[in-house]
Amino acid sequence: MTEERSWLSRYLAVGLMVFAGLEWFLGRVVSRTAAAPPLSGIGRTIVEALGRTGFFLFATAFLLATALLLLSAWRLYELARNEHHLDDVALAVFLGLFAILDVVQSLLTASSAVTSEGILTFSFNVFSLIAVWWLTVRFLSVGREPRMVKVAVSLAALAYSCWYCSILAGGISLGSSNIGSTDILRFGELAAVLTPVALFVAMALPHEWRVGKRWIAPVLLSLAVAAGNIADIATDSGYTGVFSIWSVGFTLWLPWPIYAVSIGLFLYAVLTCFARKVKPGGYGDANIGLGMLLILFAGYNLQLTYQHLLVVLAFALLTKVARPLRRTGKVEHPSVVVADHEKISP
C-alpha cells in the first residue's frame, strides 16, 4: 500500500506540474497578449481560444493539487505517528484541514454563497498564513540545511506574509486603501524578487553555476524581460506591467534590471534542481524544483483559493515535508529522519 501511494504521489506531482503550468501559461500569460498591442480578427480569436483552454485546465489542476496535499499530509501523519512526533502529527492534521477548507471555500465562492467579507474567507486566509509559517518554522528548526537555503525559504514566507497582512488588515477587501498597505505589498514584492537570488546562491554556488549550457534559457529569458521593459519605456506603454501583474502578481515598482536578473536566476535554479538526480540529503532536487514552479504558478497576488493551495503545497515541497518525486521519500525532523520503510537514527 505504501509503494502504491508513492507511485500515486509521483503521478499526481507530474500531472500537477503539467496542468498547472499550462493553466498558468495559457490562462494568465498568453491570454494577456490580446492587449499588447490590442488584437483583432483571427489573432484575437486564437488568443481567446487559448485563454479558454487555460481556464478549462483550472479545475483539473485544482483537483490534482488538493489530492497531492492530502496525500502528503496523510503520509506525514503516518510517519509522525510511528515515530511519536506529536508536533508533526498536528501539522499533518492541520494541512489536511486546510485542504478541505480550501475545497469548501472554493465551492462556496463559485456558488456565490459567501462574499469576500465573510468570516469563512477571513478564516481561510488565516489558515493559509499559519500553514506557510508552520512549515517554515519547522524547516528552520531542522538545522541541517545551509544558511542561504533557510534565508531563501524565510524570504518567500516573508513575501507572502506581507500579502496576507495587507489583506487581513483591510478586512479581506482587495480594494482596500488602508494607509501603509501599498508599502507592505511592495516590501513583500521585494522579498519575493530576492528569493530566487538566495536559492541560486544556495544551489548553484560554488560549482553548479559553471554549467554553460544551462545558462542559455535563463539568459534569453532575462533578455526578453529587459527588451520588454525597454520597449515600454521607448513607446510610453505599459504592456510589460500587464503581463507581470497577471502572470506573477508583480507591480514592477523596482528597477526593471532587478526583475530581469531575478527571473533568470530563478530559471537557472529550477533547471539545476531537475538536472540533479533525486537523492537523499542535500537541497535542490526535483521536489524543490517543483515547489519553485508552483510558487511561480501561484504568483504573488493570491486572489483565488487555488493559488493559496499552490502556495501551501509549494512550501511543503520547499521544506521537504512533501517528497512525491522519490521512490522512497523522507520527512525530516529536527531529532530524527524517517523513511517510508525504515528508520534512520540521528
N, C-alpha and C positions, 0 to 999 in steps of 0.2 A: 504493500500500500504506500509506503514511504517513497519507493522508487517511482511509482505511478504519479504521485503528487509532484515529485521532482521533474518528471517529464512534462506534466501539465503546466507547471510554473514556467518552464522554459518556453513552451509553445505560446503561452499567454504573453510572456515578455516579448518574444519576437513579433507576435501579432500586434501587440500594442505599439511597438516601435514603428511598424509599417503603417497601421491605420491612423495612429495619432499623428505621425509625420505627414501623411497625405492630407489629413483633415486640416492640419496647420498650414501646409504649403498651398493647397488649393483654396481652402476657405478663408485664410487670413493673409495670404501673400498674393497669389495670382489674381484673386478677385479684386484686389485694390488697383490693378493695372487699368481698370476701366476709368480711373480718374487721373491717370498720369501718362500722357495727356488724355482728356476725355475721348473715349472711343465711340464709334458709331458703326452701324452696319454689321457686317459679318464678324468683325473683330470683337465688337461688344457682345454679340451672341455667343461666341466661343468662350469668352471670359466668364459670362454669366453661367454658361453650362458647366464650366469647370468649378465655379464657386458653388453651384448647387450640388455637385458631386462631393465636394468637401463637406458640405452640410449633411449630406446623406451618410457620410462616414462617421459623423459625430457620435451617433448612437452606438455604433459598434465599438469605437474607441472607448467610450464611457463604460460599456459593459466589460470590456477586457481589463480596463484599469481597476474597476471595482472588484472583479474576480481575483486579480493578481494581488491586490492589497489584502483582501480577505484571506487568501491562501497563505500569504506571507505572515499575516497576524496569527493564523492558526498554527503554522509551523513554529513561530517564535513561542507561542503558548506551550506547545508540546515540549520543546527543548527546555524552556524555563521551568516548567513543572517537574520534569525529570531531574533537573539539577537543583531544584528548590530555590530558584531565584524569584522571589516574590515581586521584586521590582519589575522584572521583565514580564512576569505574568500579568501584572497590572497594565503595563504598556501594551501587551498583546490584546488585552480586553478593550482597552481604550481605542486602539487602531481599528478593531472590529466594529466598535460602536460608531466610530467616525464614518466608516464606510457605509454603514446602514443609514446614519443620519444624512449623509451626502445623497443617497438614493431617495430618501424621503423628501428632503429639501428640493431636489430636482423635480420630483413628481408633483409636489405641491406648487412649485413655481410654474411648471408647464401647464397646470390646470387652473392657474390664476387663483388658487385658494389661499395664497399668502402673498403679502406685499413686501416690498423691500424694507419696510419699517417694522416688520413683525418680530416677536420675541424669538421665534424659531430661527430667523435669519441672524439675529444677534448671537444666539447660542451657537449657531453653525460656525460663524467667524471666530468665536472664542475657542471652540473645539479645534478648529484648524490651526489657530495660533499655538495652542497648547501642544498639539501633536508635533508641530515643527520644532518647538523648543525642547520638548521632552526627548525627541530623537537626537537633537543637537547636544543637549547637556549630557545625555548618556554616552554619546560618542566622545565628547571632550574628556569624560571621566575615565575612558579606557586607558589612556596614557601611552599607548604603544605607537600611535601614528605620528609621522613627522609634524613638527610645529606648523609648517606652512599649510599642511592639509587642514589642520584644525582652524587656522586663520581663514582659509577659504570657506569651510563649512559655516564658520561663525559669521563671515561677511554675507553669505547667502541668507542665513537666518535673520540677520540684522536688516537686510534689504526688505524681506517680506514683513518683518515686524513693523517697519515704517509704514508699509501699505496698510496693515491691519490696524495700527494705531490711528491712522488718518480716517479709516472707515468707521471704526468703533467710536472715536471721539466725535465724529459727525453724525452720530445716531444712525449708522448704516445707510447714510444718504450719499450716493456717489456725486450728487450735485452740490454737496455742502461747500460753503465758502468760509469755513472757520479760519480765524487768523492763525497762521502758522502751518496750516495743512499743506500748502504748496511746498513750503520749505522742508517739511518732514518727507514728503514724497520725493523731492529732489535729492535729499540725503540718502534715501533708500535706493534711488536710481544710481547714485554714485557708488554705493556699496555693491550693487548688482553688477555694475560695469567692472569693478575691481576684482570680483570673484574669479572670472576666468584667468586673470593675471596671476592670482595666487595659485590656482590649480595648475597652470602652466609651469610655474616655478617649482611646485611640489612634484610634478610628474615628469617634466621634460629636462630639468636640470639635475645633475651637471652633464649628462651624456646624451639623453634622448633628442635634444634639440639639434643635434648634428645630422639627423637623417634628412638629407637634402630633398629627396622626392616627396617627403611628407609635407614640405613647405609649399608645394605648388598650389594646391587648392586654397590653403589659408591666405597666401599672398594675393591670389586672384580675387578672393572674396573681399579682402581689405581694400584692394584697389577699386573694386566695384563700389564699395561704400564711399570711398573717397571721391570717385568720379561723380556719384550721385549728389553728394553734398556740394561739390564744386559747381556742378551744373545748376543746382538750386540757387547758389549764390549768383551765378552769372545771369540767370534768367529771372531772378527775383521771384521764384516759385517755391512751393513747399511740399513737393511730391515725396521727397525722401522722408519728411516728417509723417506723411500719411501712411507710408509703408511701415515706418518704425512703430507708430502708436498702435496700429492694427496687428502687427506681427508679434512684437515683443513687449509692447506697452511703454516704450521709452519716449520721452518728450524731446530728447536731443538738446537738453539745456547746456550740456557740457560742450567744449570744443570738439568738432567732429573728428579730429585725428584720434582722440581717445577712444571713440566708438570703433573706429576702423582697426585700431590695434587690438582692442578687446575682442572683437568678433574673430579676428584672425587667430589670436592665441586660444580662443575657445575652441575653434575648429581643430587646431593642432592638438590640443589636449584630448579631444574626443577621438581623433584618429590614433593617437598614441594608446588610448585605452583599448580600442578594438584591434590594434596591431599586436598587442601583447597576448600571450596565452593566458587563459583563465587559470589561475593557480592560487593555492593557499598563501596567505600572508601578503605583505606589501599593499600598495594602494595604486589604483589606476588600471583596473581590468575592465572587462566588458560590462560588468554590472555598474561600475562607476560611470562608464560612457553612456549607458542607458539612462542613468539618473540625470546626467548633464543634458541629454537630449530632451528629457521630459520637462526639465526646467525651461528649456527653450520653447517647447511646445505650449507650456502653461503661460509663459510670459510674466511680466511684472504687474500688469493690470488685471487682477483677478475678479472678473465680473460674473463668471459662471461657476456653478458648483463643480463642473467637470475640471475647470482649471485648478480649483482648490484640491481636488482629488489627485491630479497630476503632481502638484507641489508636494503633498504629503508622501506620496509614493516615491517621488524623486529623492526626498530626504531619507526615506527608509533605505533607498539604494545607496546614496552617498555615505550614509553612516553604517553601512554593512549589516543592517537589520534584515533587509530583503536581499537574497542572493539567488535569483532564479536562473541565471545563466551559468550554473555549475551543476555537475552531476551529483556532487555531494557538497551542498552549501554549508557554511558555518555561520553561526551567530556569535559575535564577540561580546564578551562581558568583562568588566574590569578585573574579575578574580579568576575567570576560567574561560576556556574556549571549548565549545561543544560542537560536535558534528552530528549529522543525521544518524550515523551508525556507530559512532564511537565517542569516547570521552577522552580529551587530552588534558592532562594536568598542567597547571601553570609552571 
